[in-house]
Amino acid sequence: MAVMGASGRMGRILIRLIDESDLAILAAAIEREGHAWIGQDLGIAMGAGPRGLVVTSDREAALADADAVIDFTTPAVSVALAAQAASAGVAHVIGTTGFSEDDLVAIARAAGTGRIVRAGNMSLGVNLLVTLTRQVAAALGAEFDIEIVEAHHRHKVDAPSGTALMLGEAAAAGRGVQLDDVADRGRDGITGVRESGAIGFHAIRGGDYIGEHDVIFAGEGERIVLRHVASDRALFARGALRAAIWVQAQGPGEYSMLDVLGLAQ
């Protein structure tokens, strides 16, 4: 197993979980060119004893020693790595968010020959929430207004979150519409009355929120609220490791965590 972005918060958690796993062995720790960890023993870089694994920026060499690579980095890094991993025959798990449409096209192209799991959120609970959101949206119909509210720490750079977009896609699918046709992202000023059938998005950024997501179905005289609160980042790393193990047995294609968990419809 290789970890891209080894020095980051998710990278460090992934390394710890891989070390604790009976199903995976850390084969490579990768960082960007010029990073202070490059050339250092990973254990020493992490503030522990030496472990005989040197942090590298050479992705090609790192992938040659791995069956899968887990990647919580940036869109530009993930897109480039998707092509490299596919070429090397290495499964690629992408937890990065904030992709453009062109980025998604490039990842789908890499999945033509590679095995990719890409998800805006790797947690079991969130993916169950996605399934419930689709079901509730289908059951209630357009007379219930849908609003998606998400909260993350002040350092998050994209909005709405990847998870919020997953939930919006699920709600739209439940209604049989395309999210791009009904999404209403943030309101300011004199906006007029709410458009029937719209799916609203609202992003909170501040403090040390790990991730909170509410899907609100607001009708006349009643509201249904589906909620997920993340209190430990390790839950995302555990899901990513599970995905990396699962996808190695799959054929080429782009998969989601719903596929990994057996929840895909």
C-alpha positions in Angstrom: 0.0 0.0 0.0 1.3 3.5 -0.8 0.1 6.8 0.8 0.2 10.0 -1.3 0.5 13.1 0.9 2.1 11.2 3.8 2.8 14.2 5.9 -0.8 15.5 5.9 -3.4 14.9 8.6 -5.0 12.1 6.7 -1.7 10.7 5.5 -0.5 10.3 9.0 -3.7 8.6 10.1 -3.6 6.3 7.1 0.0 5.3 7.9 -1.0 4.4 11.5 -4.0 2.4 10.4 -2.0 0.5 7.8 0.5 -0.3 10.4 -2.3 -1.7 12.6 -3.9 -3.7 9.8 -3.5 -7.4 9.2 -4.5 -7.0 5.6 -2.1 -4.2 4.4 1.6 -3.3 4.5 2.9 0.2 3.9 5.1 0.0 0.8 5.7 3.6 0.0 5.2 7.1 1.5 5.0 9.8 -1.1 5.2 13.6 -0.8 5.5 16.4 -3.3 8.8 17.5 -4.8 10.7 19.8 -2.4 8.8 18.8 0.7 10.9 18.7 3.9 10.2 15.0 4.5 11.7 13.9 1.1 14.7 11.7 1.7 14.0 11.2 5.4 13.2 8.0 7.1 9.4 8.0 7.6 9.5 7.0 11.2 11.9 9.8 12.1 9.9 12.3 10.0 6.8 11.4 12.0 8.7 11.8 15.3 9.3 8.2 16.1 12.1 5.7 15.6 13.5 4.7 12.2 11.6 2.2 10.2 13.7 1.8 7.1 11.2 3.4 4.7 12.3 6.6 3.0 9.8 9.3 2.0 10.0 9.8 -1.8 8.6 12.2 -4.4 9.3 9.6 -7.1 5.7 8.4 -7.8 6.7 6.0 -10.5 9.2 4.1 -8.2 6.7 4.2 -5.3 3.9 2.7 -7.4 6.2 -0.1 -8.6 6.3 -1.4 -5.0 2.5 -1.0 -4.3 -0.8 -2.7 -5.2 -2.8 0.3 -4.3 -2.3 4.0 -3.5 -4.6 6.1 -1.2 -4.8 9.8 -2.0 -6.2 12.7 0.1 -4.4 15.6 -1.6 -5.4 18.2 -4.2 -7.3 17.9 -7.5 -4.2 18.5 -9.6 -2.2 15.9 -7.8 -5.1 13.3 -7.8 -5.7 13.8 -11.5 -2.1 13.2 -12.4 -1.8 10.3 -10.0 -4.9 8.6 -11.5 -3.2 8.4 -14.9 0.1 7.2 -13.4 -1.6 4.6 -11.2 -3.7 3.2 -14.1 -0.5 2.9 -16.3 1.3 1.1 -13.5 -1.7 -1.3 -12.8 -2.1 0.1 -9.3 -5.5 0.6 -7.7 -6.2 4.2 -6.7 -8.4 5.4 -3.9 -9.3 9.1 -4.1 -10.6 11.0 -1.1 -9.8 14.4 -2.6 -12.6 16.8 -3.2 -13.1 20.1 -5.2 -12.7 18.6 -8.7 -13.7 20.5 -11.8 -15.7 18.9 -14.6 -12.5 18.6 -16.6 -10.8 16.9 -13.7 -13.7 14.3 -13.4 -13.4 13.6 -17.2 -9.7 12.9 -16.8 -10.3 10.6 -13.8 -13.0 8.7 -15.8 -10.5 8.4 -18.6 -7.9 6.8 -16.3 -10.6 4.5 -15.0 -10.9 3.0 -18.5 -7.9 1.0 -17.8 -7.4 1.5 -14.1 -9.3 0.7 -10.9 -10.4 3.8 -9.0 -12.5 4.4 -6.0 -13.5 8.0 -5.7 -15.8 9.3 -3.0 -16.5 12.7 -1.5 -16.7 10.9 1.9 -15.3 7.5 2.8 -17.4 6.9 6.0 -19.9 4.1 6.4 -22.4 6.5 8.1 -22.3 9.1 5.3 -22.8 6.5 2.6 -25.8 5.1 4.5 -27.1 8.7 4.7 -26.7 9.0 0.9 -28.8 5.9 0.4 -31.5 7.2 2.8 -31.5 10.7 1.2 -32.3 9.1 -2.2 -35.1 7.0 -0.7 -36.7 9.8 1.3 -36.5 12.2 -1.7 -38.3 9.6 -3.9 -40.9 9.0 -1.2 -41.8 12.6 -0.4 -41.9 14.2 -3.8 -41.3 17.9 -4.7 -43.9 19.3 -2.2 -41.1 19.0 0.3 -38.2 21.5 0.0 -34.7 20.1 0.3 -31.9 22.0 1.9 -28.4 20.6 2.5 -26.3 22.3 5.3 -22.7 21.4 5.8 -20.1 22.6 8.3 -16.3 22.1 8.1 -13.1 23.6 9.6 -11.8 27.0 8.6 -9.0 25.5 6.4 -11.3 23.7 3.9 -10.9 25.4 0.6 -13.9 24.0 -1.4 -17.6 24.5 -1.0 -20.1 22.9 -1.1 -18.2 19.9 0.3 -17.8 16.8 -1.7 -20.2 15.1 0.8 -22.8 17.8 0.3 -22.7 17.3 -3.4 -23.0 13.5 -3.0 -26.1 14.1 -0.9 -27.5 16.6 -3.5 -26.9 14.0 -6.3 -28.7 11.4 -4.2 -31.7 13.7 -3.6 -31.9 14.7 -7.3 -31.7 11.0 -8.3 -34.6 10.2 -5.9 -36.6 12.9 -7.7 -35.5 11.8 -11.2 -33.8 15.1 -12.0 -30.3 16.3 -12.7 -28.7 18.2 -9.8 -27.2 20.9 -12.1 -30.8 21.8 -13.1 -32.1 22.3 -9.6 -29.1 23.3 -7.4 -29.4 26.6 -5.5 -26.1 27.5 -3.9 -26.2 30.1 -1.2 -28.6 33.1 -1.1 -27.9 36.7 -0.6 -30.0 39.9 -0.9 -33.5 40.0 -2.4 -33.7 36.5 -3.9 -37.4 36.2 -4.3 -39.5 33.2 -3.2 -37.9 29.8 -3.1 -38.2 28.0 -6.5 -40.2 24.8 -6.2 -38.1 21.7 -6.7 -34.8 23.5 -5.9 -32.2 21.7 -3.8 -30.4 24.3 -1.6 -26.8 24.2 -0.4 -25.3 26.1 2.5 -21.7 25.9 3.8 -20.4 26.8 7.2 -16.6 27.3 7.7 -15.0 27.8 11.1 -13.1 26.4 14.0 -12.3 22.7 14.0 -15.4 21.2 12.6 -14.4 17.8 11.2 -17.6 17.4 9.1 -21.3 17.8 9.8 -24.1 17.3 7.2 -27.8 17.9 7.5 -30.3 17.0 4.8 -33.6 18.9 5.6 -36.9 17.9 4.0 -39.2 20.8 4.8 -42.9 20.4 4.2 -46.1 22.2 5.4 -46.4 21.5 9.1 -43.5 19.1 9.4 -39.8 18.6 8.7 -37.6 15.6 8.4 -33.8 16.0 9.1 -31.2 13.4 8.2 -27.9 14.2 10.0 -24.4 12.8 10.1 -21.7 14.2 12.5 -18.0 13.1 12.2 -16.1 13.4 15.4 -12.9 11.6 14.4 -11.0 11.9 11.1 -9.9 8.2 11.4 -13.3 7.1 10.2 -12.5 8.5 6.7 -9.1 6.7 6.7 -10.7 3.4 7.8 -13.1 3.7 4.9 -10.3 4.5 2.4 -8.3 1.5 3.6 -11.3 -0.8 3.2 -11.8 0.6 -0.3 -8.2 0.0 -1.2 -8.4 -3.6 -0.2 -11.8 -4.2 -1.9 -10.9 -2.5 -5.2 -7.9 -4.7 -5.9 -10.2 -7.6 -6.7 -12.3 -5.5 -9.2 -11.9 -4.9 -12.9 -11.2 -1.5 -14.5 -13.7 1.2 -13.7 -14.5 4.1 -11.4 -16.3 3.0 -8.2 -17.8 4.7 -5.2 -18.0 3.9 -1.6 -21.5 2.7 -2.2 -20.0 0.0 -4.4 -17.4 -0.9 -1.7 -20.1 -1.2 0.9 -22.6 -3.0 -1.3 -25.1 -0.2 -1.2 -25.1 0.8 -4.9 -28.4 0.8 -6.7 
